[in-house]
Amino acid sequence: MILPVTVFGDPVLRKVASDIDKDYKGLQELIDNMFETMYNAEGVGLAAPQVGLSIRVFVVDATPIADEEPELKDFKKAFINPHIIEKDGEEVLMEEGCLSIPFIREEVKRKSRIRMKYFDENWVEHDEVFEGFTARILQHEYDHLDGILFVDYATPLKKRLLKSKLTAITKGKVQPSYRIKLPKI
């Protein structure tokens, strides 16, 4: 089932999400719905707060950008209770966008290598190192679980320039190709 994407201004996007346990009701259905929602919106990642749930779950399928980034071929995973335990490598500046902040793109500096512990959808625990573009995608989705949005990395000047665009999103004055859920203001 395709879920509405929660957009900028909703408090759920600013909360630190909670870990869940194996008994979380409807988890597999939620993961399936998140993948379907992400595909419908033509995204490569989607975090639970983006569908209104403050839990530590996100999904990624970076296959669509494998032409440009070959290491992403067949990179499709669900991440449950992920925790980044190390970031290192060079800082790389690259443009990012977000389904919760439609029509806005900004450059963000991120470390080129991370180490993350997480569970997959079968509750198998992983401790993995990710590099390059994969590390970038995972850091972006992980930020959602900590209530951080990519626009938070913008300079104070850029933030002032973005303010009216962000307000327009909050008020529903944008119409992306996918269904959105506006904040109650």
Residue frames as qw, qx, qy, qz and C-alpha x, y, z in Angstrom:
[[0.000, 0.889, 0.457, 0.000, 0.00, 0.00, 0.00],
 [0.394, 0.437, -0.024, 0.808, 1.34, 3.41, -0.94],
 [0.376, -0.671, -0.456, 0.447, 1.53, 5.66, 2.11],
 [0.160, 0.956, 0.075, 0.233, 1.49, 9.47, 2.09],
 [0.641, 0.147, -0.271, 0.702, 4.91, 11.06, 2.60],
 [0.353, -0.838, -0.292, 0.297, 5.07, 13.38, 5.62],
 [0.489, 0.640, 0.042, 0.591, 6.48, 16.75, 4.59],
 [0.359, 0.178, -0.326, 0.856, 8.54, 19.51, 6.17],
 [0.311, -0.411, 0.090, -0.852, 6.94, 21.16, 9.18],
 [0.835, -0.351, -0.325, -0.273, 5.50, 18.00, 10.74],
 [0.413, -0.732, 0.474, -0.263, 6.93, 17.46, 14.27],
 [0.969, -0.088, 0.230, 0.014, 7.48, 13.71, 13.62],
 [0.737, 0.569, -0.123, 0.345, 10.36, 14.67, 11.30],
 [0.070, 0.754, -0.401, 0.516, 12.13, 16.39, 14.22],
 [0.793, -0.498, 0.240, -0.257, 11.80, 13.63, 16.82],
 [0.036, 0.474, -0.880, -0.002, 14.53, 11.16, 17.72],
 [0.807, -0.016, -0.400, -0.434, 13.00, 7.83, 16.72],
 [0.642, -0.444, 0.549, -0.299, 12.81, 4.85, 19.07],
 [0.101, 0.261, -0.948, -0.152, 14.27, 1.38, 18.64],
 [0.812, -0.067, -0.084, -0.573, 11.72, -1.39, 18.17],
 [0.443, -0.307, 0.837, -0.089, 11.69, -5.07, 19.09],
 [0.005, -0.038, 0.919, 0.392, 10.92, -8.22, 17.12],
 [0.101, 0.496, 0.844, -0.178, 7.29, -8.09, 18.21],
 [0.145, 0.357, -0.030, -0.922, 6.59, -4.74, 16.54],
 [0.550, 0.456, 0.662, -0.224, 3.12, -5.31, 15.07],
 [0.602, 0.751, 0.265, -0.059, 2.95, -5.30, 11.27],
 [0.313, -0.696, 0.401, 0.508, 6.68, -4.66, 10.72],
 [0.445, 0.015, 0.735, 0.512, 7.01, -6.70, 7.52],
 [0.273, 0.754, 0.578, 0.152, 3.91, -5.05, 6.07],
 [0.111, -0.936, -0.001, 0.333, 5.30, -1.63, 7.02],
 [0.391, -0.455, 0.568, 0.563, 8.63, -2.41, 5.30],
 [0.401, 0.348, 0.746, 0.401, 6.80, -3.62, 2.17],
 [0.124, 0.899, 0.420, -0.014, 4.63, -0.48, 2.18],
 [0.247, -0.825, 0.196, 0.470, 7.68, 1.74, 2.64],
 [0.413, -0.142, 0.676, 0.593, 9.39, 0.17, -0.38],
 [0.285, 0.603, 0.689, 0.283, 6.21, 0.60, -2.44],
 [0.050, -0.948, -0.221, 0.224, 5.85, 4.22, -1.30],
 [0.355, -0.628, 0.394, 0.570, 9.51, 4.94, -2.09],
 [0.401, 0.124, 0.727, 0.544, 9.22, 3.43, -5.59],
 [0.180, 0.792, 0.576, 0.095, 6.03, 5.39, -6.26],
 [0.106, -0.964, -0.023, 0.241, 7.80, 8.64, -5.33],
 [0.733, 0.587, -0.153, 0.308, 10.93, 7.65, -7.31],
 [0.312, -0.841, 0.406, -0.174, 13.17, 7.82, -4.24],
 [0.635, 0.343, -0.674, 0.156, 16.15, 5.68, -3.28],
 [0.302, -0.049, -0.776, 0.552, 15.51, 5.73, 0.46],
 [0.452, -0.572, -0.240, -0.641, 12.66, 6.26, 2.90],
 [0.162, 0.117, -0.766, 0.611, 12.69, 6.43, 6.70],
 [0.211, -0.516, -0.825, 0.088, 9.76, 5.59, 8.99],
 [0.057, -0.541, -0.328, 0.772, 9.39, 9.21, 10.21],
 [0.112, 0.186, -0.442, -0.870, 8.69, 10.14, 6.58],
 [0.406, -0.312, -0.728, -0.457, 5.53, 8.03, 6.78],
 [0.467, -0.612, -0.027, -0.638, 4.61, 9.41, 10.19],
 [0.901, -0.375, -0.218, 0.020, 6.19, 6.79, 12.48],
 [0.073, -0.849, 0.465, -0.240, 8.88, 7.72, 15.00],
 [0.921, -0.250, 0.295, 0.051, 10.65, 4.35, 14.90],
 [0.166, -0.683, 0.607, 0.372, 14.21, 3.43, 13.84],
 [0.696, 0.251, 0.650, 0.172, 13.49, 1.82, 10.47],
 [0.319, 0.701, -0.221, -0.598, 14.46, 2.83, 6.96],
 [0.828, 0.270, 0.469, 0.146, 14.57, 1.20, 3.54],
 [0.024, 0.706, -0.431, -0.561, 16.95, 1.77, 0.65],
 [0.790, 0.304, 0.485, 0.219, 17.00, 0.59, -2.95],
 [0.077, -0.755, 0.281, 0.588, 19.75, 2.38, -4.84],
 [0.626, 0.175, 0.680, 0.338, 19.51, 0.21, -7.95],
 [0.415, 0.847, 0.331, 0.034, 18.04, 3.07, -10.07],
 [0.057, 0.958, -0.264, -0.092, 21.30, 5.03, -9.77],
 [0.821, -0.259, 0.432, 0.267, 23.61, 2.08, -10.43],
 [0.671, 0.645, 0.164, 0.327, 24.35, 3.42, -13.93],
 [0.106, 0.891, -0.226, 0.380, 26.18, 6.35, -12.33],
 [0.323, -0.604, 0.645, -0.339, 27.35, 4.49, -9.20],
 [0.678, 0.171, -0.680, -0.222, 28.03, 0.81, -10.15],
 [0.159, 0.132, -0.861, 0.464, 28.61, -0.27, -6.52],
 [0.444, 0.061, 0.410, -0.794, 24.90, 0.37, -5.89],
 [0.572, 0.077, -0.646, -0.500, 23.71, -2.34, -8.30],
 [0.685, -0.281, -0.662, -0.113, 21.25, -4.53, -6.37],
 [0.189, 0.058, -0.603, 0.773, 21.74, -2.54, -3.14],
 [0.535, -0.449, -0.305, -0.647, 18.30, -3.06, -1.61],
 [0.410, -0.079, -0.785, 0.459, 17.92, -3.39, 2.16],
 [0.467, -0.771, -0.243, -0.358, 15.75, -2.69, 5.15],
 [0.349, 0.294, -0.571, 0.683, 17.54, -1.30, 8.20],
 [0.606, -0.666, -0.368, -0.234, 15.99, -1.87, 11.63],
 [0.613, -0.773, 0.005, 0.164, 17.38, -0.14, 14.73],
 [0.715, 0.445, -0.103, 0.529, 20.42, 1.16, 12.84],
 [0.410, -0.884, 0.053, 0.220, 23.14, 2.96, 14.77],
 [0.589, 0.684, -0.260, 0.343, 26.18, 4.56, 13.15],
 [0.768, -0.593, -0.029, 0.240, 29.12, 3.79, 15.39],
 [0.510, -0.412, 0.299, 0.693, 31.86, 5.37, 13.34],
 [0.506, 0.847, 0.162, 0.014, 32.26, 8.00, 10.61],
 [0.461, -0.583, 0.355, 0.567, 35.56, 8.70, 8.91],
 [0.567, 0.373, 0.512, 0.527, 37.21, 9.34, 5.59],
 [0.161, 0.030, 0.138, 0.977, 37.16, 12.57, 3.65],
 [0.289, 0.579, 0.484, -0.589, 34.25, 14.97, 3.73],
 [0.227, 0.190, 0.689, 0.662, 32.53, 15.04, 0.36],
 [0.283, 0.405, 0.199, -0.846, 30.22, 17.83, -0.80],
 [0.021, 0.172, 0.855, 0.489, 27.31, 16.65, -2.94],
 [0.431, -0.115, -0.091, -0.891, 23.80, 17.79, -3.78],
 [0.000, 0.199, 0.961, -0.193, 20.93, 16.01, -2.00],
 [0.458, -0.249, -0.239, -0.820, 17.16, 16.07, -2.11],
 [0.108, 0.050, 0.883, -0.454, 14.44, 14.51, 0.03],
 [0.171, -0.436, -0.789, -0.398, 10.91, 13.24, -0.51],
 [0.283, -0.698, -0.566, 0.335, 9.80, 15.15, 2.61],
 [0.091, -0.712, 0.041, 0.695, 11.19, 18.38, 1.16],
 [0.656, 0.469, 0.526, 0.271, 10.05, 18.24, -2.48],
 [0.431, 0.831, 0.168, 0.309, 11.62, 20.45, -5.15],
 [0.191, -0.925, 0.322, -0.060, 14.54, 21.57, -2.96],
 [0.914, 0.121, -0.154, 0.354, 18.12, 20.39, -3.45],
 [0.190, -0.934, 0.287, -0.096, 21.14, 21.55, -1.48],
 [0.612, 0.441, -0.596, 0.276, 24.78, 20.62, -1.18],
 [0.758, -0.610, 0.128, -0.192, 25.65, 18.64, 1.94],
 [0.248, 0.599, -0.740, 0.181, 29.06, 17.60, 3.29],
 [0.917, -0.298, 0.102, -0.245, 29.20, 14.03, 4.53],
 [0.387, -0.546, 0.735, 0.108, 31.94, 11.63, 5.56],
 [0.558, 0.404, -0.584, -0.429, 32.85, 9.10, 2.87],
 [0.515, 0.053, -0.853, 0.068, 32.88, 6.05, 5.17],
 [0.560, -0.437, 0.277, -0.647, 30.64, 4.83, 7.99],
 [0.242, 0.023, -0.961, 0.131, 30.34, 1.79, 10.19],
 [0.575, -0.219, 0.014, -0.788, 26.79, 0.86, 11.12],
 [0.065, 0.053, 0.973, -0.215, 25.16, -1.79, 13.28],
 [0.575, 0.073, -0.050, -0.813, 21.61, -2.76, 12.36],
 [0.521, 0.113, 0.836, -0.131, 19.15, -5.62, 12.01],
 [0.177, 0.023, -0.662, -0.728, 17.76, -6.71, 8.66],
 [0.636, -0.147, -0.100, -0.751, 14.08, -7.61, 8.19],
 [0.827, -0.095, -0.550, -0.063, 14.83, -11.19, 9.33],
 [0.561, -0.799, 0.146, -0.157, 16.29, -9.81, 12.58],
 [0.871, 0.054, -0.067, 0.485, 19.82, -10.86, 11.64],
 [0.284, -0.901, 0.053, 0.323, 22.29, -8.45, 13.22],
 [0.721, 0.510, 0.051, 0.466, 24.90, -6.78, 11.00],
 [0.354, -0.804, 0.130, 0.460, 27.99, -4.68, 11.69],
 [0.710, 0.442, 0.356, 0.416, 29.07, -3.30, 8.32],
 [0.231, -0.518, 0.166, 0.807, 31.24, -0.64, 6.77],
 [0.500, 0.722, 0.462, 0.124, 29.79, 1.37, 3.89],
 [0.374, -0.377, 0.214, 0.820, 31.68, 3.76, 1.65],
 [0.114, 0.080, 0.525, 0.839, 31.14, 6.34, -1.06],
 [0.380, -0.215, -0.300, -0.848, 27.66, 7.02, -2.34],
 [0.613, -0.353, -0.703, -0.070, 26.23, 4.14, -0.29],
 [0.399, -0.271, -0.520, 0.705, 27.51, 5.80, 2.90],
 [0.094, -0.045, -0.045, -0.994, 25.92, 9.09, 1.80],
 [0.530, -0.310, -0.535, -0.581, 22.48, 7.54, 1.23],
 [0.621, -0.362, -0.667, 0.195, 22.60, 5.72, 4.56],
 [0.269, -0.160, -0.366, 0.876, 23.67, 8.86, 6.45],
 [0.269, -0.174, -0.227, -0.920, 20.80, 10.82, 4.88],
 [0.648, -0.360, -0.564, -0.363, 18.21, 8.20, 5.90],
 [0.581, -0.246, -0.601, 0.491, 19.83, 7.73, 9.31],
 [0.064, 0.093, -0.178, 0.978, 19.58, 11.48, 9.95],
 [0.500, -0.364, -0.382, -0.687, 15.78, 11.15, 9.64],
 [0.712, -0.367, -0.594, 0.075, 15.85, 8.81, 12.64],
 [0.469, -0.272, -0.370, 0.755, 17.60, 11.50, 14.68],
 [0.052, 0.867, 0.422, -0.261, 15.25, 14.31, 13.61],
 [0.221, -0.565, 0.328, 0.724, 17.79, 15.87, 11.24],
 [0.656, 0.677, 0.331, -0.046, 16.93, 17.03, 7.72],
 [0.709, 0.196, 0.202, 0.646, 19.42, 17.73, 4.95],
 [0.121, 0.831, 0.145, 0.523, 18.50, 21.45, 4.94],
 [0.608, -0.787, -0.025, 0.099, 19.85, 21.63, 8.51],
 [0.754, -0.175, 0.207, 0.599, 23.36, 21.45, 7.02],
 [0.368, 0.745, 0.250, 0.496, 22.82, 24.61, 4.96],
 [0.343, 0.075, -0.249, 0.903, 24.65, 27.81, 5.85],
 [0.035, 0.550, 0.524, -0.650, 22.67, 30.48, 7.74],
 [0.209, 0.393, -0.268, -0.855, 22.38, 32.50, 4.52],
 [0.259, -0.023, -0.856, -0.448, 21.08, 29.49, 2.54],
 [0.088, -0.410, -0.858, 0.298, 18.59, 28.74, 5.34],
 [0.153, 0.530, 0.240, -0.799, 17.21, 32.28, 5.08],
 [0.275, 0.300, -0.537, -0.739, 16.94, 31.91, 1.30],
 [0.247, -0.112, -0.941, -0.202, 15.12, 28.57, 1.69],
 [0.145, 0.187, 0.666, -0.708, 12.67, 29.80, 4.33],
 [0.537, 0.295, 0.011, -0.790, 9.86, 30.82, 1.95],
 [0.558, 0.209, -0.720, -0.355, 10.18, 27.57, -0.03],
 [0.209, -0.032, -0.920, 0.329, 10.04, 25.51, 3.16],
 [0.310, 0.236, 0.455, -0.801, 7.00, 27.47, 4.36],
 [0.585, 0.261, -0.352, -0.683, 5.30, 26.77, 1.02],
 [0.441, 0.076, -0.893, -0.057, 5.88, 23.03, 1.53],
 [0.006, -0.131, -0.784, 0.607, 4.45, 23.19, 5.07],
 [0.412, 0.341, 0.254, -0.806, 1.34, 24.96, 3.75],
 [0.620, 0.308, 0.721, 0.021, 0.84, 22.47, 0.92],
 [0.372, 0.816, -0.050, -0.440, 1.63, 24.93, -1.86],
 [0.076, 0.485, -0.799, -0.346, 3.68, 22.28, -3.66],
 [0.887, 0.155, 0.184, -0.394, 2.34, 19.33, -5.56],
 [0.126, -0.450, 0.850, 0.242, 4.87, 16.53, -6.07],
 [0.563, 0.126, -0.648, -0.498, 3.91, 13.51, -8.17],
 [0.439, -0.156, -0.866, 0.182, 3.29, 11.46, -5.00],
 [0.472, -0.734, -0.392, -0.289, 0.78, 11.77, -2.17],
 [0.290, 0.309, -0.501, 0.755, 1.90, 13.90, 0.77],
 [0.465, -0.676, -0.562, 0.108, 0.69, 14.42, 4.34],
 [0.106, 0.700, -0.094, 0.700, 0.73, 18.02, 5.46],
 [0.272, -0.052, -0.675, 0.684, 1.58, 19.03, 9.02],
 [0.257, -0.773, -0.569, -0.110, -1.30, 20.04, 11.25],
 [0.347, 0.035, -0.206, 0.914, -0.59, 23.69, 11.94]]
